Amino acid sequence: MKITAVSATWCHVPIPYERQHVSDFGRVTSFDSVIVRIDTDSGHTGWGEAKAGVGSAAACAGLAAIINDDYAPLLLGQDPRDISRLWDVMYNTPREGYAVARGHALPQLGRRGLSISAIAGVDVALWDILGKSLGVPVWRLLGGRRAERMPAYASGGWADASAIGAQLKGYVEKAGFRAVKMRVGVMDGTVAASAARVKAARAGLGPDIGLAADAHGTWTVAEAKAFARMVEDCDLMWFEEPVSADDKAGMAEVRRSSAVPISAGESEFTRHDFREICELRAADVLQPDLAIAGGISEAVRIGALASAYNLRLAPHLWSGAPAFAAGLHVAASSSAGFILEYSLGHNPMLHELVEESFPVVDGHVAVPDRPGLGITVRESFLKQYGRSR
C-alpha cells in the first residue's frame, strides 16, 4: 500500500451570534481546524485533524501549509501503515535517516508548536487508514477497549454567579451527564469572583454531580493558590490549567498547596512536555489534545507516562470529529483513561462535519466498533467551509 495524496484544508465555520460564548479567549465567532486527508493506492482514505489553538477559533493557514508543503512530499509513495517510522520522519527531517537507524531522535527546530500539530493531523489519518485496511476500529489496534461505553463530562460553563447553577444543571438534564466543567480565571476579574461562581455552581448542582473548574492557565501562582483555598469545600473533580503551561514548577507549587486535584496538558506538545509534568508532580490528570500534542501515536506514549506515574488520562476533546474520535479510541484503550470531554459550546465540526454522531446517553458515549476512527467526512462540508491555500 502506498500514499498517493496528502492534503490539509483549513476549515473555518462561522458561529451564529446567538450561539457564541465569551471567555478569556474573547467572543468566539468561529470554529476553526485543519482537516487532513490521506489517499492510498488501495482505495483507503484516512482523515485526521490538526489545531492551531486550544480554543475554537484560530488562523490555520500556516498549519495547513506545513502539512501541504513540508510533510506531504515526505509522505508520498510511503506505506501508510509504517506509522511509527513516518512519525519519526516528520519529527526528525532532514536527519530522519540517522534518527531511524540510530534509534534516538535528532529533531531540528520543530520540537514544539505548529510542526507537532501538523504531525498530529497526519498521524491520526494514518491510524484511520490502518484500521480501515484491516477492517477493525483503532481501539482494537491499541490493545482493545476496556468498556463498550465511557463516561463523559459536559464542558462549558460561562454564566455568571446568578445563572451558572442553572446553566450547568441544564447540561445534566440534557443528556444525563454526571459531571460538568465550568470556566474560571481572568475572565471573572478577580479570584473571589471565580470562587463565588464555583460555589454557586456547586449549590445549584448539589453534592452528587462532579464539578471541575478550568482557568485556561490565566492565573499567577499566588492567584491559583488563593482560588484553590477558597473552593476546597466545593469537592472539585479537578482544577484545570491553574497557571501558564510555561510555568510547570509553578503548577507543581499550586498542587502541593491544596488538596484539590490539578489537571493540565491541552497546551503541551509531545511526551517530553508531559514527562516534565510527571517528574515535577505537577498534575493528577493529564489532558493531551491529540490534534496538538502529536496524534494517536504520541497520546499512547503519554498514556503510558500517566500509568507509570499513577496518574489519569482525560484527553482534551474541544475539537472536531476526527480528533474527538481519536481521543475516544485512545482513552477507551488506555489503562489510565477514565472520562471524556464533551463540548457544550456550538461545535459544528463535531456534529456536522461527519455522517456519524457521538450521542451522550445517560452520561456515557459509546465506543464505536466501526473500522478506523469510525467516521465518514462530509466532503460537501469541507467544500463549503474550507479556505483556499
C-alpha positions as CSV (number, residue, x, y, z in Angstrom):
1,M,0.0,0.0,0.0
2,K,1.3,3.5,-0.9
3,I,0.3,7.0,-0.1
4,T,-0.9,8.8,-3.3
5,A,-2.1,12.1,-2.0
6,V,-1.9,14.3,1.2
7,S,-4.0,17.4,1.6
8,A,-4.8,19.7,4.5
9,T,-7.8,22.1,4.5
10,W,-8.3,25.0,6.9
11,C,-12.0,24.6,7.8
12,H,-13.5,27.9,9.0
13,V,-17.0,27.7,10.3
14,P,-18.7,31.0,11.5
15,I,-20.8,30.6,14.7
16,P,-24.1,32.4,14.8
17,Y,-24.1,35.3,17.2
18,E,-26.8,33.8,19.4
19,R,-24.6,30.6,19.8
20,Q,-21.4,32.4,20.6
21,H,-19.9,32.4,24.1
22,V,-17.4,34.8,25.8
23,S,-14.4,33.7,27.8
24,D,-10.8,34.8,28.3
25,F,-10.4,34.0,24.6
26,G,-12.9,36.8,23.9
27,R,-16.1,36.3,21.9
28,V,-15.7,33.1,19.9
29,T,-17.1,33.8,16.5
30,S,-15.9,30.8,14.5
31,F,-14.8,27.2,14.8
32,D,-11.5,26.5,13.0
33,S,-9.5,23.4,12.4
34,V,-7.3,21.8,9.8
35,I,-8.8,18.6,8.3
36,V,-6.2,16.2,6.9
37,R,-7.0,13.8,4.1
38,I,-4.6,11.0,3.0
39,D,-5.4,8.8,0.0
40,T,-3.8,5.5,-0.9
41,D,-3.5,3.3,-4.0
42,S,-5.6,0.7,-2.2
43,G,-8.6,3.0,-2.2
44,H,-8.5,3.6,1.5
45,T,-8.7,7.2,2.7
46,G,-7.7,8.4,6.2
47,W,-8.9,11.5,7.9
48,G,-7.1,13.5,10.6
49,E,-7.2,16.8,12.4
50,A,-4.7,19.4,13.4
51,K,-5.3,22.5,15.5
52,A,-3.5,25.9,15.7
53,G,-5.1,26.8,19.0
54,V,-6.7,25.1,22.0
55,G,-9.9,27.2,21.7
56,S,-12.5,27.2,18.9
57,A,-11.0,29.9,16.7
58,A,-7.6,30.2,15.2
59,A,-5.9,31.3,11.9
60,C,-4.8,27.9,10.4
61,A,-3.3,28.9,7.1
62,G,0.3,28.3,8.3
63,L,-0.6,24.9,9.9
64,A,-2.2,23.7,6.7
65,A,0.9,24.9,4.7
66,I,3.2,22.9,6.9
67,I,1.3,19.7,6.0
68,N,0.8,20.5,2.3
69,D,4.3,21.9,1.6
70,D,6.6,20.3,4.2
71,Y,5.2,16.9,5.1
72,A,3.2,15.8,2.0
73,P,6.4,15.5,-0.1
74,L,8.0,13.3,2.5
75,L,4.9,11.0,2.7
76,L,4.0,10.5,-1.0
77,G,4.9,6.9,-2.1
78,Q,5.4,5.7,1.5
79,D,3.5,2.8,3.1
80,P,0.9,4.5,5.4
81,R,0.9,1.5,7.8
82,D,4.5,2.4,8.8
83,I,3.1,4.9,11.3
84,S,6.0,4.9,13.8
85,R,8.6,5.4,11.2
86,L,6.6,8.1,9.4
87,W,6.2,10.0,12.7
88,D,10.0,9.9,13.1
89,V,10.5,11.0,9.5
90,M,8.3,14.1,10.1
91,Y,9.8,14.9,13.5
92,N,13.5,14.5,12.6
93,T,13.6,15.7,9.0
94,P,16.1,16.2,7.4
95,R,18.0,13.8,9.7
96,E,15.3,11.2,9.7
97,G,17.7,8.6,8.2
98,Y,20.1,8.9,11.1
99,A,17.3,9.0,13.7
100,V,15.6,5.8,12.4
101,A,18.9,4.0,12.0
102,R,20.4,5.0,15.4
103,G,17.2,4.7,17.5
104,H,17.1,8.2,19.0
105,A,15.7,11.5,18.0
106,L,17.6,14.1,16.0
107,P,14.9,16.8,15.6
108,Q,15.6,20.3,14.3
109,L,13.6,23.4,15.3
110,G,10.1,21.8,15.1
111,R,10.1,20.2,18.5
112,R,7.0,22.2,19.7
113,G,4.3,24.3,18.1
114,L,2.6,24.0,14.7
115,S,5.1,21.4,13.4
116,I,3.9,19.0,16.1
117,S,0.3,19.9,15.4
118,A,0.9,19.1,11.8
119,I,2.3,15.7,12.6
120,A,-0.7,15.1,14.8
121,G,-3.1,15.6,11.9
122,V,-1.1,13.3,9.7
123,D,-0.7,10.7,12.4
124,V,-4.5,10.5,13.1
125,A,-5.2,10.0,9.4
126,L,-2.6,7.2,9.2
127,W,-4.2,5.3,12.1
128,D,-7.6,5.7,10.4
129,I,-6.1,4.1,7.2
130,L,-4.6,1.2,9.2
131,G,-7.8,0.4,10.9
132,K,-9.8,0.6,7.7
133,S,-7.3,-1.6,5.8
134,L,-7.7,-4.3,8.5
135,G,-11.4,-3.8,9.0
136,V,-11.1,-3.0,12.7
137,P,-11.5,0.1,14.9
138,V,-8.4,1.9,16.1
139,W,-9.0,0.9,19.7
140,R,-8.6,-2.7,18.6
141,L,-5.1,-1.9,17.2
142,L,-4.2,-0.2,20.5
143,G,-5.0,-3.3,22.6
144,G,-8.8,-3.3,22.8
145,R,-11.4,-1.2,24.5
146,R,-11.8,-1.5,28.3
147,A,-15.5,-0.9,28.1
148,E,-18.2,-0.6,25.5
149,R,-19.0,3.0,26.6
150,M,-17.2,5.7,28.6
151,P,-18.5,8.3,31.0
152,A,-18.3,11.9,29.6
153,Y,-18.5,15.3,31.3
154,A,-20.2,18.3,29.9
155,S,-17.7,21.1,29.1
156,G,-19.0,24.6,29.1
157,G,-20.0,26.9,32.0
158,W,-19.5,30.6,31.2
159,A,-22.6,32.1,33.0
160,D,-22.2,34.5,35.9
161,A,-22.8,33.5,39.5
162,S,-26.6,34.1,39.3
163,A,-27.0,31.8,36.3
164,I,-24.2,29.3,36.4
165,G,-26.1,26.7,38.6
166,A,-29.0,26.7,36.1
167,Q,-26.6,26.5,33.1
168,L,-24.7,23.5,34.4
169,K,-27.9,21.8,35.7
170,G,-29.2,22.1,32.2
171,Y,-26.3,20.1,30.9
172,V,-27.1,17.4,33.4
173,E,-30.7,17.3,32.4
174,K,-30.0,17.4,28.7
175,A,-28.1,14.1,28.4
176,G,-27.7,12.6,31.9
177,F,-24.2,13.9,32.5
178,R,-22.9,13.0,35.9
179,A,-20.0,15.5,35.7
180,V,-19.6,19.1,34.3
181,K,-16.9,21.6,33.8
182,M,-17.0,25.4,34.1
183,R,-14.6,28.2,33.1
184,V,-13.0,30.5,35.7
185,G,-9.9,32.7,35.7
186,V,-9.0,36.1,34.4
187,M,-12.4,36.4,32.6
188,D,-14.0,36.9,36.0
189,G,-11.9,39.9,37.0
190,T,-11.0,38.7,40.5
191,V,-10.2,35.4,42.1
192,A,-13.0,35.9,44.6
193,A,-15.5,36.3,41.7
194,S,-14.4,33.0,40.3
195,A,-14.7,31.3,43.6
196,A,-18.2,32.8,44.1
197,R,-19.2,31.3,40.7
198,V,-17.9,27.9,41.7
199,K,-19.8,28.0,45.0
200,A,-22.9,29.0,43.2
201,A,-22.4,26.1,40.7
202,R,-22.0,23.6,43.5
203,A,-25.1,24.9,45.2
204,G,-27.1,24.6,42.0
205,L,-25.8,21.1,41.2
206,G,-26.0,19.5,44.6
207,P,-23.4,17.2,46.0
208,D,-23.7,14.2,43.6
209,I,-22.6,15.8,40.3
210,G,-18.9,16.0,39.5
211,L,-17.7,19.6,39.1
212,A,-14.4,20.8,37.5
213,A,-13.1,24.3,37.0
214,D,-10.8,25.4,34.2
215,A,-8.7,28.6,34.5
216,H,-7.1,28.2,31.0
217,G,-3.7,29.0,32.5
218,T,-4.6,32.6,33.2
219,W,-3.6,33.0,36.9
220,T,-0.4,33.6,38.6
221,V,0.8,31.0,41.2
222,A,-0.4,33.2,44.1
223,E,-3.9,33.7,42.5
224,A,-4.3,30.0,41.7
225,K,-3.3,29.0,45.3
226,A,-5.8,31.5,46.7
227,F,-8.6,30.2,44.4
228,A,-7.8,26.6,45.4
229,R,-8.1,27.5,49.1
230,M,-11.4,29.3,48.5
231,V,-13.1,26.3,46.8
232,E,-11.6,23.5,48.9
233,D,-15.1,22.8,50.3
234,C,-16.7,22.5,46.9
235,D,-15.4,19.0,46.2
236,L,-13.9,19.8,42.8
237,M,-13.2,16.9,40.4
238,W,-10.2,18.9,39.3
239,F,-8.8,22.4,38.9
240,E,-7.6,22.7,35.3
241,E,-4.6,24.7,34.0
242,P,-4.2,26.9,37.1
243,V,-1.2,28.7,35.7
244,S,0.6,29.1,32.3
245,A,1.9,25.9,30.7
246,D,5.3,27.7,30.7
247,D,5.3,27.5,34.5
248,K,5.3,23.8,35.3
249,A,7.2,24.4,38.5
250,G,4.5,26.9,39.5
251,M,1.8,24.4,38.7
252,A,3.6,21.9,41.0
253,E,3.6,24.6,43.7
254,V,-0.2,25.0,43.3
255,R,-0.7,21.3,43.6
256,R,1.4,21.0,46.7
257,S,-0.5,23.8,48.4
258,S,-4.0,22.3,48.1
259,A,-6.0,19.1,48.2
260,V,-7.8,20.0,45.0
261,P,-6.6,17.7,42.1
262,I,-4.8,19.5,39.3
263,S,-5.2,18.7,35.6
264,A,-3.3,20.1,32.6
265,G,-1.9,19.3,29.2
266,E,-4.1,20.8,26.4
267,S,-1.3,23.3,25.6
268,E,1.5,20.8,25.7
269,F,3.5,19.2,22.9
270,T,4.8,15.6,22.8
271,R,5.6,13.2,25.5
272,H,8.6,15.3,26.6
273,D,6.3,18.1,27.9
274,F,4.2,15.5,29.8
275,R,7.3,13.8,31.2
276,E,8.3,17.1,32.8
277,I,4.8,17.5,34.3
278,C,5.1,13.9,35.7
279,E,8.6,14.4,37.1
280,L,7.6,17.7,38.8
281,R,4.5,16.0,40.3
282,A,2.6,19.0,38.9
283,A,-0.7,17.3,38.0
284,D,-3.1,14.5,38.8
285,V,-4.8,14.2,35.4
286,L,-3.0,14.5,32.0
287,Q,-5.0,16.1,29.2
288,P,-3.3,15.9,25.8
289,D,-5.1,17.3,22.8
290,L,-4.5,14.7,20.1
291,A,-4.7,17.4,17.4
292,I,-1.9,19.4,19.1
293,A,0.3,17.0,21.1
294,G,1.3,14.6,18.3
295,G,-1.6,12.5,17.4
296,I,-2.6,9.0,18.5
297,S,0.9,7.7,18.5
298,E,2.1,10.3,21.0
299,A,-1.1,10.1,23.1
300,V,-0.4,6.4,23.6
301,R,3.1,7.3,24.9
302,I,1.6,10.0,27.1
303,G,-1.0,7.5,28.4
304,A,1.9,5.2,29.3
305,L,3.5,8.0,31.3
306,A,0.3,8.6,33.1
307,S,0.0,4.9,34.1
308,A,3.7,4.7,35.1
309,Y,3.2,7.7,37.5
310,N,-0.2,6.5,38.7
311,L,-1.9,9.5,37.1
312,R,-5.1,9.5,35.0
313,L,-5.7,10.4,31.3
314,A,-8.6,12.6,30.1
315,P,-7.8,13.9,26.6
316,H,-8.7,17.4,25.7
317,L,-11.6,17.0,23.2
318,W,-12.7,20.5,22.4
319,S,-12.2,19.7,18.7
320,G,-13.8,18.4,15.5
321,A,-14.9,14.9,14.9
322,P,-11.6,13.4,13.8
323,A,-9.7,14.5,16.9
324,F,-12.7,13.7,19.1
325,A,-12.8,10.1,17.7
326,A,-9.1,9.7,18.1
327,G,-9.2,10.8,21.7
328,L,-12.1,8.4,22.3
329,H,-10.2,5.5,20.9
330,V,-7.1,6.3,23.0
331,A,-9.0,6.9,26.2
332,A,-11.0,3.7,25.8
333,S,-7.9,1.6,25.3
334,S,-5.6,3.2,27.9
335,S,-5.2,1.8,31.4
336,A,-5.2,5.4,32.6
337,G,-8.2,6.6,30.6
338,F,-11.4,7.2,32.6
339,I,-13.5,10.1,31.2
340,L,-14.2,12.0,28.0
341,E,-14.7,15.8,27.5
342,Y,-17.9,16.6,25.6
343,S,-18.1,20.2,24.3
344,L,-21.4,22.0,25.0
345,G,-20.3,25.1,23.0
346,H,-21.5,25.4,19.5
347,N,-19.4,22.8,17.7
348,P,-20.3,22.2,14.0
349,M,-17.0,20.4,13.5
350,L,-18.1,17.7,15.8
351,H,-21.8,17.4,14.8
352,E,-21.9,18.4,11.1
353,L,-18.5,17.5,9.6
354,V,-19.2,13.8,9.7
355,E,-22.1,11.5,8.9
356,E,-21.9,9.7,12.2
357,S,-22.8,11.2,15.6
358,F,-21.4,10.7,19.2
359,P,-24.6,10.9,21.3
360,V,-24.4,11.1,25.1
361,V,-26.8,8.6,26.7
362,D,-27.1,8.5,30.5
363,G,-23.9,10.5,30.7
364,H,-21.9,8.0,28.5
365,V,-20.6,7.8,25.0
366,A,-20.5,4.5,23.1
367,V,-17.1,3.4,21.9
368,P,-17.9,2.6,18.2
369,D,-16.8,-0.6,16.5
370,R,-16.7,0.8,13.0
371,P,-13.3,0.4,11.2
372,G,-10.6,3.1,11.6
373,L,-11.8,6.1,13.5
374,G,-15.4,5.2,12.6
375,I,-16.2,8.5,10.9
376,T,-17.3,9.5,7.4
377,V,-16.4,13.0,6.5
378,R,-18.9,15.1,4.5
379,E,-16.8,16.5,1.8
380,S,-19.5,18.9,0.9
381,F,-19.0,20.5,4.4
382,L,-15.3,20.9,3.6
383,K,-16.1,22.5,0.3
384,Q,-18.5,24.9,1.9
385,Y,-16.2,26.0,4.8
386,G,-12.7,25.2,3.5
387,R,-10.4,28.1,2.9
388,S,-8.2,28.1,-0.2
389,R,-4.5,27.8,0.2
